[in-house]
Amino acid sequence: MAGSDRLRDYEHEAGLYRRRAVAAGVGALVLVLVLAGRLFHLQYLSHEHYATLSDDNRVRIEAIAPTRGLIHDRDGRILAENLPSFTLELVPERVEDLDATLERLRSFVDFDSADVERLRRAWQRARPFEGVPLRFRLSREEVARLSVNRHRFPGVDIVAGLTRHYPWGRTGVHALGYVGRLDEADLQRLDPRSYRATSHVGKNGIEYAYEEVLHGDPGVRRVEVNVEGRVLRVLDEQAPVPGEDIQLTLDLGLQRFAERLLGPEDGAVVALDPRDGAVLALASQPGFDPNLFVNGIGRDTYAALRDSPSRPLFNRAIRGQYPPGSTIKPIIALNGLERKSRDRDEEIHCRGYYTLEGRSRRYRDWKAHGEVDLSDAISQSCDVMFYDLAMDLGMTEMAGFLRKFGLGQPTGIDLPGERDGLIPDPEWKRRNRGEPWYSGETVIHGIGQGYMQVTPLQLATATAQIANRGRPVRPHLLAEAGPAEVRTDTKEEAPQNGDAVVARAREPVVEPVDLKVETDWDFVIDAMVDVTEGERGTARAIGWKSPHTIAGKTGTAQVFSIAQGEEYDAEAIAKQLRDHALFVAFAPAKAPRIAVAVLVENGGSGSATAAPVAQQLIDRWLEEHPPPADGEDDGG
């Protein structure tokens, strides 16, 4: 009762109302000012920023893949091209039942479990409206069948594009290499801006070595998209810059001929122009079809290549390391003459074996040669002469001289993965094996055995250096980059080595060899001519067949050591234990235009197996590219 009876204070209530009204008004004003400030900030101060964000939501920048450059041989014949192809793609949001769709597709197109596995992996990462490839390079028949039955496969598209193709299959594959689909390792080493739209990259060989030249620069396209990211229209487009075409020094005809000459044998052939190091042929047998790798090789097919005992994926020409055998004898002879360890006419008596003083172990020769001088020892491949010469020179001196010809070190060819080989010396053995060097090791290294290992490419470049009388060359496959005129005929004269080749040839990795007596070059080269033309030359059979003067040297490299008292019987041992056959040569002897190294794994005698390959290769090249009349030295 007391509260209700109290008199109301109207003035106090009116004041309270006014204060509340003022507070509410001020609060509302502050809110309006805040909103206005925010509006000012969004609409004026941050207009450009938010306009850009808005555009980003509406406009998407897409990269356009450049067209990969073509690869031609020295005559402009295409070795690697881009062909129109059709890819079978499935769009996730339009395919209701993936398993059922794949099952029904098998009636119209071939694909294997690897294709399905790759599709399922990509399926997980793909946006629902983007196509996921199932099969590349559909045949025309497959495209026709699918096109007719397209209505039965919602969400299945046939997409046209370009794919890399090697029209000559396995020919020259170890030089050309191949492209393959980009993987995680590629993405880590490549510039992501340049490869935003690219699906393939060079994986090996020339395709890998000149990736920057062949790839080109991507283009850019601005497209308008909806909230789901679907393209509504193209706003503008900057075309990509295609990759450059490149021209190689390889001669397709000679390359094919070299591979055919090797036949079923495993081995390698390297042919150079000794004047500038241009590689004319680089064969490694067996090979493989690079087209298998372009869009992903099947697991079983790859396993068959990887596990084959013939190792078709292995580039024997630049990665194979073999004992050089007697092919190094001309260089050892030069070393002996340079160091005055031998006179040209000094003779020894070869009994068919060599012994160190005070030792009973016999280091065998392949036969008893009787009285031989240094020239005879080269032409008849007398081991005893070089056993004795090696002991006179010593391993350190001999190794140093061999290295002057680039043996045991990479040549610097413009291909990835070249191996260095080995020219050992006592310091190497002490450092790597913790053991002293023995005299017996010096003996056998005098004929290219023991720890010594070289690649066929090193033998070819060393042979070219002898042909040039000490001037080295660096082997190279690139002739020039830029548009190349594609020729369809094969009869025209090959372009000679022009300014482009010379300009792009890099400096050799070794220095020129200057002998104290310049005529020692002629002496050794004449002895190499006697190898093919002398009455007792180890390769006289090819000299009689060839119309050209070939300076050569046979080599037969042991795969395993034969115990004292045992005889080597090729017929009685397994094929993989037989000797490697080697032959190095250049021609014409006085004006060389081709230098060749041939290796036939487990081929036995170098004179019987490797020399005929080199002779036929040389004859073909000089027949198609005859030297000037004043360059001929023999007339046949």
Residue, then its C-alpha position, 0 to 999 in steps of 0.5 A: m500500500a505504501g508504494s501505490d500511495r506514493l505520488r508520481d514524480y512526472e518531472h523525474e520520469a520526463g527527464l529519464y525519458r529524454r536521457r534514454a531517447v538521447a542515448a538511443g539517438v546517439g547509439a543509432l547515429v553511431l551505428v549509422l556512422v559505422l555503417a556509412g564508414r564501412l560502406f565508404h570503405l567498401q565502395y570507395l577505399s577498397h573498391e579496386h580490391y573487391a572489384t578484383l576479387s569479384d572478377d576473380n570469382r567471375v573470371r578465371i584465367e586458364a593456360i593454353a598448352p603450347t604445341r611441342g616442337l618437332i624433331h628432324d634428322r639432318d635431312g629434315r626427315i621427321l623423327a618426332e611429330n605431333l599427330p591428331s588423336f582422340t581421347l576417351e574421357l568420362v565426366p564424373e557428374r554425368v556418369e551415374d554408375l562408373d563400374a557399369t559404364l566401364e563394363r559396357l564400354r569394353s564392347f567398343v574400345d580396348f582398355d586394360s586394368a592399368d587404364v582403369e586404375r589411372l582413371r580411378r586415381a584421377w577421378q578422385r581429384a577431378r572436378p565433377f564437370e571436368g573430363v577424366p581420360l580413360r584411353f588415349r589415341l583411340s583408333r579410327e575404328e574405335v572412334a567410329r564405333l563409339s560415335v555411333n553408340r554415343h547416346r548409350f553412354p551419357g557422360v562419355d566424350i571423345v576429345a580431339g587433341l595432339t599427341r607425340h608420335y615417333p614415326w620410326g618406332r624404335t629407330g634411334v630411340h636411345a638418342l631421341g628419347y621420348v615424352g611421357r605424362l608429367d609426374e610429381a617429380d617433373l612438377q617439382r623441377l619444372d617452372p609451374r607457370s610454364y607447365r600449367a596446361t602441359s600434360h607431357v614432358g621430355k623424359n629422356g634423350i633429346e626430348y629431355a635434353y632440349e625440353e626448354v627449346l621444344h616446349g614453347d611458352p603457354g598462352v592465356r585465356r580469360v573465361e567467365v565462369n558461373v558459381e560452380g566454376r563452369v565456363l560460360r564464355v571466353l572473354d579474351e585469349q593470348a595464343p601460346v608460342p609453339g616450341e621450336d623445331i630442332q634439327l639433329t645431326l643424325d642421319l636417319g638412313l645411316q641410323r637405320f642401317a647401323e641398327r640393321l647391321l647389329g641384327p639380333e646382337d646386343g651392342a652399340v654403334v657410334a658414327l661421328d663426323p670427325r671434323d666437328g663431332a656431329v653424331l651421324a648415328l648412335a645405335s644401342q641394341p636392343g631398343f624399344d618403341p618410344n610410342l609405348f611411353v607417351n601416354g603411359i605404358g602398361r605395367d606388364t609391358y614395362a615390366a617385360l622391358r625392365d626385366s629383359p636380360s637384354r636390357p632394351l631400356f639401357n643406352r649402351a652407346i653412352r652408358g655402357q662401360y666396357p674394357p676397350g681391349s686392343t682398340i687403345k693400342p694406337i694410343i699406347a703406341l703414340n704414348g710409347l713414341e712420345r716418351k721414347s719408350r719405343d722406336r718405330d723400328e725396334e723389334i721384339h720377339c713374340r713367343g705368344y706370351y709375356t712374363l715379368e722378370g723373375r715371375s712364372r705367370r704367363y700373360r698370353d697373346w692370341k698367337a705367337h707373332g715372331e719378330v714384330d715392330l711397333s707398326d706390326a704390333i698394331s696391325q697384327s694386334c700383338d699383345v706381347m709388344f704392348y705388355d712390354l710397352a706398358m711396363d716401360l711406361g708405367m700405369t700412371e703415365m699410360a693412364g694420363f696419356l689415355r685421358k688426353f683422348g677423353l677416355g674414362q670421362p664424359t664426352g659432354i655429348d648433349l644427351p642426359g645420363e652419360r657415364d664416365g667409364l674408368i682409366p685407373d692408376p695406382e692412386w685410384k686403386r689406393r683411394n678406392r680399394g685401399e690396395p697397392w697397384y701390382s705390376g701384373e695389373t700394369v701389364i694387362h692394362g696395356i691391352g685395355q683389360g683390367y679395371m679399364q672401362v670406356t663407353p662406345l661413344q668415348l671410343a668414337t671420340a678418341t678415334a676421331q681425335i686420332a683422325n684429327r691428329g690430336r685435335p679433339v671434338r665434342p660429340h653433339l646431336l643438335a645441328e640447329a634450332g628453328p623451322a626446318e624444311v621437311r623433305t620427303d625424298t632421301k636422295e638429295e645431298a645431305p647439307q654440309n656442316g654449316d655455320a649453325v653447326v659450328a656455332r652451336a658445337r661446344e668446346p671439347v672437354v679435353e685439350p689438343v694433343d701435340l706430339k713432339v714428333e708430328t709424323d708419329w701421327d702418320f706412323v700410327i695412322d699408317a699402322m691402322v691402315d695396315v690393320t685393314e689392308g696389310e697382308r697380316g692385318t687383323a681386319r684385312a677381310i674388310g679392307w679387301k671388300s671396301p673401296h675406301t682406305i679405312a684406318g681401324k683397330t680391332g679389339t676383343a675384350q675378355v668378360f672373365s679371366i682365364a686361369q693359367g693353363e686353361e684355353y679360351d673356347a667360345e663354343a664351350i662357354a655360355k654366350q654371356l661369358r664370351d668376349h666382347a667384340l670391338f672395332v674402331a675406324f675412320a675413313p678415308a684415312k688421309a681426309p677422314r669424314i667418318a669415325v666409327a666405334v662398334l661394340v658387340e656384346n659377347g660377339g667374340s672376335g672384333s675382326a669377325t663380328a664388329a669390323p664388318v659392321a664398321q666397314q659397311l657403315i663407312d662404305r654406305w656413308l662415303e658412297e652417299h656423301p663422297p669426299p671431294a676428288d682432291g680429298e680421296d687418298d687412295g682411289g680404292 
